[in-house]
Amino acid sequence: MEIDVKRIAHLARIDLDPQDENTLATELELILARINKLLEVDVEGVPPTFALGTQMMEPADDVPHESLCRELVMECAPSVHEGYFKVPRESQGV
């Protein structure tokens, strides 16, 4: 699998020299190979488990509930503009 390290670096907003690009490409290929190996494991019939340290945890029930009040959320926001969160611009042209 060919990994476009320059594009990934651009999206992550990091500068890489050519040596770092080669190292990163090698490491990413190794990571993806390990993930693909995990995908080959037959987990049919194996129940999912969730653990925190040594204690097993059951996933919370996905139960719909009432959303937070928009006005209250906006009151707690550090900066609001025309009813939306206002955040600092991080980059131009993206």
N, C-alpha and C positions, 0 to 999 in steps of 0.2 A: 504494500500500500504506500503510495507516494503522499508524503505529508508536506503541505505548503507552509513551512516554518516562517517564511517572511510574512505571509498573510496573517498567521496566528500572532506573530510579534506585533504587527501593525494593529490588529484588533485589540491586543492587550496593552497597546501603547508603551511598548518597551523597545529599546534599541539593542540590537544584537550585532556583534562583530561576526565575521564568517566562521571563526572557530566555535563560537557559542551556537551558531545556527546548526553546525554539524553535530555538536554534542546534543543539543536539544532534539534534533531530528532522530538521532539514535535512541535517546531516552523515550521519546514519544512512541516510536515504533515498538520498543520493548513493552511499554505499558499497554498499548493496543493489542499486542500479541498475547499478553497475559489475560486481558479482558476476553479476547476471543476464545482462549482456552477455557475460561470459566463458563462461557456460553455453551460449551460442548457437554458440560456436566448434566446428566439426566436427573432432574429434580421432580419428576412426575410422582405425585403422591406424598411429597415431603412437605409438611405444613410449615408455613413461614414462622420464624421466631424473631423476637425482638429482645435484646438484652442490653442492660446498662450495667457495666461492670459484671458482677456475678449474679445480679438480680434479674430475673425474667420479667418482662413487661408485656402486657396485653395492649394492642393498639386501641386507641380511643374510638368509640363509636362515632361514625360520621353522621351526626344528627343536625339537621338544619336548625338554625336559631336566628333570632332577630339581629340585624346588623347594628353596628354602632351608629349613634345619631350623628349625621354629617356635620351639623352645627357644632357639636361638642368636639368632634375631631378637629375641625378647622380652628376652634378656639385654642386647642393645645398645640397646633402647628407653629413652628418658629417664624414662618413667613408664608403669607397667603396673598394671591393676586387673582381677583375676579373669580373667587370660589374654588381655586385650585392651589395645591401646594406650590410654592415658589422655591426653586432650588438653584444653586449657582451653576452657571454654564461651565462644563468641564472641557469641552473641545469645540472646535469650529468645523463645520462641513461634514459632520457625521450624523 
